[in-house]
Amino acid sequence: MLNPPPRTITQYALESLSRRATSLPRGRANLNVHPQLDDPVQRLFNAMEPGTYVRPHRHARPDGWELMMVVSGRFAILLFDEHGQVTERFDLGENAIAAVEIPPFTWHSVVSLLPATVMFEVKPGPYLPLSDKDFAHWAPPEGDAECGHFVEWYTAARPGDTAPGFPVNSSD
């Protein structure tokens, strides 16, 4: 069996991906490098524009880690406890952190801080849309009227801050 040829991703392809993200309602577009969704290693570029909402989620399985790396622009990764309180914030890009590996079972989200932001993401597969992630009950679902408020909050959120409208409740 012959090996497939190397795959290249051009700067033009990433710029096109960013342009596509600006035209989509979610403000996001991805370019998969892995050949199929059941690939054991998921590798993809995500273009995301400021204002896109990524609902906090976790990959609740022992191999549920996720590596995110900045390619262009700036974005922040927010880690949360189970009640919606920010435990850590990582700002990636422009002489800041270049990559973060998020451990399994960790609530997290990302926020784009500049136009034409592109991240590269690596995580274990296969990708199973119905069971890939658990969404946080303390954050609105995508499309909810509160999403814009959450994105605004993400932009400035720091460790110790709690998700808007969702107070920390230690009895949960």
Protein Blocks (a to p, Z undefined) as FASTA:
>chain_A
ZZdddddddfklmmmmmmmmmmpmnlpacddfbfbfklcbdcddddddehiacddddddd
fklcccdddfbhcdddddddfkopafbdcdeeehiafbdcddehiacddddfbghiacdd
dddddddfklmpccdfkbccehiaklmmmmmmmmmocehiacehiacdfkZZ
